[in-house]
Amino acid sequence: MNILITGGAGFIGVNLVSYMVNKYPDYKIVVLDALTYAGNLQSLKSVEGKANYTFVKGDICDRTLLDKAFNEHQINAVMHLAAESHVDRSILSAEEFLRTNVMGTYTLLEAARSAWKDAEAGTKRWVFLNVSTDEVYGTLGSTGAFTEQTPYSPNSPYSASKASADHFVRAFYETHGLPTLTTNCSNNYGPFQLPEKLIPLMILNATEGKALPVYGKGDNVRDWLYVEDHCRALDLALHKGRFGQTYNIGGENEWTNIKLVGRICELLDELRPAAGGRGYDSQITFVPDRPGHDLRYAIDATKIKDELGWHAQHSFEQGLKDTVLWYLDNLGWCEDVRSGAYAEYYDKNYIGR
């Protein structure tokens, strides 16, 4: 396969690129990323120089650039991860989310459709894999889980933009026959995640003596999926997924935010004790809840398990400890990220609002 991975310099993207480049040396992996604040080429250093890796700086809204990339690299598979993904930012301003997540996806679909129509029929599997989120389903009560049949009910501007993108992907399959499929995943965690997200934010704030902001009472529940497990699921979907289908990917690790933050504090107490013997949990601060904050997400991953044979291999306990250790061992990477394009956002009231 010649695979175009959009958003490949972002958190999930860099983990996926590394996974695919190393697992499939005979594939061509072309990474397309606009390198906004969320993209960082430092995170792709491990694959620089690999014969099957190419990086292209560009915007998925740029149709001319997309057509050139599809033609020049003879792309026959797309793994579409490029997106604005931070809920708090979408609440403050949704314009970039509309542009990238909706119009960008539409533009990419049109470019893919053109390349697919021009490809020699039957020589290779052609596939457009759309990587989405469980947030498109809205919120759950205290029981139950999202399935592929759960109606869409997005509650934030971010999730609304992702839901729109998912609908366009489905429409291009139904209307044009473009071989598409969509995956909807739960909250990812692991190496290279930006410090605007909950787990790395708590780790870095704790070690820097800053407040650990928790929304409301911390009762919101999330299902956590280790990013490498997500990459394996995407690999299976790309090669074996049925066109026109949706596959939910979840870690079956439900934690309330307050319990998760408490567990991170316990791990830091063990791995890097604070001065004076104080516990990191003394830095926990409750802040006003986020508007439209979904109470609970949970994924039923039965379909991808039964059809594609996927299951999560990382326990949350070990995955979380490995993640904490990664950040403690890579504080230089964190500083590089925060001193780059991300710096203009970092001190604003986007984080821990």
C-alpha positions, 0 to 999 in steps of 0.5 A, a space after each residue: 500500500 501507498 498510504 497517506 496519513 493526514 495529521 501524522 504529526 499529531 499525538 495519535 498520528 505520530 504513534 500511528 506513523 511509527 507503528 506503520 513505518 516499522 511494521 510495513 517496510 514495503 509500504 510507502 507511508 506519506 505523512 501530510 500535516 499542516 504543522 499547526 500548534 498541535 503538530 510537531 516534527 520532533 515527535 517523528 524523529 524516530 522515523 526520519 531517514 526511513 526509506 518508506 517514510 515521506 513528510 509533506 507539509 500541507 493543509 487538507 483544505 488545499 485541493 491542489 496540494 492534495 491532488 499532487 500528493 495523491 498523484 505523485 505518491 500513487 496513494 491507494 489508502 488514506 488514514 485520515 486523522 487531521 483534525 482540530 481536537 480540543 473541546 475547550 478551544 471549540 467552545 471559545 471559537 468553532 471556526 477552525 473546527 468547521 474549516 478543518 474538520 468539515 471542509 477539510 474532510 470534504 476536500 480530502 474526500 473529493 481528492 480521494 474520489 478523483 484518485 480512486 476513479 483514476 486508479 487501475 481497477 482491481 489491482 490493489 485494495 483502495 480504502 479511505 479510513 476516517 478516524 473519529 471519536 466517541 464524542 459524536 454519540 453525545 453522553 451516557 447515563 450511569 449505565 450502557 455503552 455506545 455501539 455502532 447503532 447509537 444515534 449521533 447526538 454531539 453536544 460540543 462544537 468539536 463533536 458536532 464538527 466530527 459528526 458532520 465529517 463522519 456523515 460526509 464520509 458515509 455519504 461518499 460511500 453511499 452516493 459515489 461508492 468510495 470505499 470508506 469506513 469510519 472508526 470511533 474511539 474513546 479517549 487515547 493516552 500515551 506518549 507524545 500527547 500535548 499538555 492541553 489534554 488531561 493526563 499530560 497536563 496533570 503530570 506536568 502541572 504536578 511536577 511543576 508545583 502548579 494546580 491540578 484543575 478538575 472540572 466540577 466535582 470530577 464525576 465525569 467518566 471517560 473510557 481510556 484507550 492506550 494509543 498503541 492499542 488504537 494503532 493496532 485497531 486502525 491497522 486491522 480496519 485498514 486491511 480487513 474492515 468492511 467498506 461502509 461500516 463503522 467500528 467502535 474502538 474502546 479500552 473498557 477502562 472507565 474512570 472518573 476524572 477525579 479518580 484518574 487524577 488521584 491515581 496519577 498523583 499516587 504514581 508520581 508520589 511513587 516515581 518522583 516524590 515531592 519535596 517535604 513528603 507532601 502528596 501531589 493530591 494536595 495540588 488538586 483544585 476544582 474549577 467551574 464545569 465546562 459548558 455542555 460537559 458530557 457526563 460519561 462515555 463508554 465504548 462497546 467494542 464487540 464488533 471490532 473484536 468479533 469481525 477483526 479479532 482486535 482486543 486491547 493488549 495494555 492494562 490501564 494500570 501498566 499503560 498509565 504508569 508507562 505514560 507517566 514514566 514517558 513524560 518524566 523521561 521526556 521533559 525536554 520534549 515537553 519544553 520544546 512543544 511548549 516553546 514552539 507554536 503551542 506557546 501562544 496558547 499555553 498561558 491562555 485560559 484554554 487549559 483547565 478552564 
